[in-house]
């Protein structure tokens, strides 16, 4: 199912999630759910998460009996849950205004802003590909990445075959797409 974002989130008693650790089972109780398809918010709903997958979304009263033991619970009463946002033109950076910046800082800013997917355009491809792989493996807290290469980088292809070869190279390198600027 889709990624989710909780805005803003208050934790209450019961079994609380631990900071920096994903519980095996999580229930987000009493949330107002925005599905992202243009329909009004609905709820309250209970959202059941197993590992990294939303397994059920049920009306809160109907869901109360479905909580397995050892489940972490977040009370989102009066708060909204929305689908994760997509940054359609992002750049992974390790410096800002000439000063070094740990990429983890930027990743945390994206996640804190609700961005769960980034379409990266023209960043250092090798560094971005390594970060994309770490994100896929769950080794770093980061959005999901789709890496795009910039086609119009010098030297420009002079023939259709050279253009096709550049696209084949991008594919071999692991690019998810290409951007023509």
TIMI-59602 format. One record per residue (C-alpha): residue in three letters; x, z, y. Coordinates in steps of 0.2 Angstrom, whole numbers, plus 5000, padded with zeros to 4 digits. Layout:
% TIMI-59602
ALAXZY...
END
This chain:
% TIMI-59602
UNK500050005000UNK500550005018UNK501750115028UNK500950255038UNK501350345054UNK500750515059UNK500450545078UNK500750685083UNK500850795068UNK500650985066UNK501051065049UNK500051215043UNK500151335029UNK499951285010UNK501451195003UNK502351125017UNK503550975016UNK505351015018UNK506350925032UNK507350785026UNK506650785008UNK505250675002UNK504050774991UNK503550694974UNK501650714980UNK501050734997UNK499250745004UNK498850715023UNK497250805025UNK495850775038UNK496650625046UNK495750495057UNK496350335050UNK496650175060UNK496750035047UNK497549905060UNK496249775056UNK495149795072UNK493949915065UNK493650085073UNK494550245067UNK493650325053UNK493750495045UNK494150635042UNK495150565027UNK496350635015UNK497850515011UNK498750544994UNK500550484993UNK501550484977UNK503350454980UNK503350314993UNK501650244989UNK499950284996UNK498850304980UNK497150344988UNK496250375004UNK494650475002UNK493450565013UNK494150735016UNK492650835008UNK492650724992UNK494550734990UNK494850924991UNK494650944972UNK495950804968UNK497550894973UNK498850924959UNK499851084959UNK501451074969UNK500850944981UNK501450964999UNK500050965012UNK500050915030UNK498550955040UNK498250815052UNK496550875058UNK496050785074UNK497550675073UNK497750485070UNK498650395056UNK499050215060UNK499950075050UNK501850065053UNK502349955068UNK503449795067UNK504849765079UNK504749575079UNK506349545089UNK507649685086UNK509549705086UNK510549835076UNK511849895088UNK513350015087UNK513650025106UNK512650035121UNK513349995139UNK515149995132UNK514950165124UNK514950195105UNK513350235097UNK513050285079UNK511750155072UNK510850305064UNK510350355082UNK509450185084UNK508650195067UNK507950375071UNK507250315087UNK506350165079UNK505650275065UNK505050415078UNK504250275088UNK503250215073UNK504250065069UNK504350045050UNK504949865050UNK506249765060UNK506549585061UNK508349575067UNK508949425076UNK510749385077UNK511649555075UNK513249565066UNK512549495050UNK513749585038UNK513449755046UNK511549725046UNK511549665028UNK512449825022UNK511149925032UNK509649825025UNK510349865008UNK510550055011UNK508750055018UNK508049965003UNK508950094991UNK508350245001UNK510150295006UNK509750295024UNK508250345034UNK507850175042UNK506450045044UNK506349895032UNK507449755039UNK507149565039UNK508749485044UNK508749315054UNK510249205058UNK510349105074UNK510448925070UNK511048865086UNK512748955085UNK514248845088UNK514848735081UNK513148645081UNK512748535066UNK512948345070UNK512048275055UNK510448315045UNK511548355030UNK512648475041UNK511048565047UNK510448575029UNK512148645023UNK512048785037UNK510248835031UNK510948845013UNK512448945019UNK511249065028UNK510149085012UNK511749115001UNK512249255013UNK510649335011UNK509749295027UNK507849315026UNK507549175039UNK508349085054UNK507949075072UNK508148925083UNK508548965100
END
